């Protein structure tokens, strides 16, 4: 199996008119949902440069395939020429505002474009180090560091946090970073063990000026920087705990999945793997085939937003409320994965292409990992009368990608199971954001993870966008609540409970929170397709990791993250409703995205619907999370509920693992 992407024209800015014929032919053979490759990113950048960069320089926030509508994709046949359209967001260096639009690669022209003078692009990867350099070379910052005993500015690290929208005078109408600082003891020392507390710079990312330095210890003795080392790199360890004897995943005949371009097939499942710079990994057109009949389940599944609010009122820590997807982008921050470290067993990697700030295509090698895993027993029964045992093991297909956003790693895992279940798991690892305190006095908003080093309480709130197509696009969402009537005529023995089902018919009715007192869940059914017992076929969304948000919805951070206040939202499909906190989240105004769209209270019954599921991690930090945090996980499950007529692996071929042995 070869890598799915072609070589592209890395580094080249190529005019579409000059593109070699072979490239165009190959492009036309692509499936309409395939992500842009390097040549296409270069060609799109060339068109935009030709049109917009004649008189003023241009920068590129996003270039991504404009995914055609469901019916267009359904009608498409391999080999048929279909125009490749590109969604773009470009901006001008030195000022806010973006140009958002769509261009045609085949026609070499802009199809539509809108200037949004108030919108701010994300903070781009290339800008991270520029922001740091601006702060570190500022005389006031250098003086403030000196006051804290720091002589070598090379060792100072300044993280470029997004600034939010706090109405601070002088910050209006700009694209800003509000920074936090740390210092290393030496070249590879973990700087997060040494926070410089109460020293925050505000940098205009467009003009690269430091607007302001907030030194909360100005005129008084600064809080000492904790200097004890707390490292995680192997080079700092002399003695290691034993890792155990070799534990190898052996697949002598290879893996059971097939890869055709970006199409993935596995034991009845098929799915198209997508990727863009903002969401990272995307699963398109997930379907399951049984007895020669392919049944669609989910048209598009991705993580579309996440926000990480921190709970401390001290100094400037209220500004930590970062939207890691909307303000930075998981795709452009995706890692190149390493065999035997990130991924174990018979692995197939896919590369991903994103654009650099200058429009240059950037290939992220091995951005997506595909493999299968044993998942224990699927089912078992021992008949105690006949003393016969029947058992089947099960496995799952794993499609994953890992992104590093500053101090944290977000590892996204999509699982397809032989049982028909689809699961998303987010594994969060990396280094907790640290703050200094007087040793022994962390205060009530955090936990001391090392003497004088605090990890503040915070949450990671994720939103998955699930464009469901259970047995076709016309779906309905039903809420299920368990009910127990009081002891009385309906419940004379007090044992009675049952499930009550309620159709969620409108967007306002479908703004729902999880309720553990009723074991609430939601199912997506197709009212027009019935199973063997005459009920609509369906999939249930099992909310396994809902989180209660504590950020006030009226505050400057909560009002920009309205999506977090419901665990479920349902909207009728609309092409441009893609991001639950809005398309442009950096410095966004309150109320954008789901709260604004659902104000129309549209009908959502028996139509093409999108589910938005909010879940996450509530993170009171533990000392064990430092100096690097073991993976903690959250996610959700989509379980077939009357989708199959019976257990879909009842007829799974029996067998036993021959490599297993007794020791
Ligand atoms: Ni955390």
Boltz pocket constraint, residues with backbone or C-beta under 6 A from the ligand:
constraints:
  - pocket:
      binder: B
      contacts: [[A, 428], [A, 432], [A, 458], [A, 459], [A, 460], [A, 617], [A, 619]]
      max_distance: 6.0
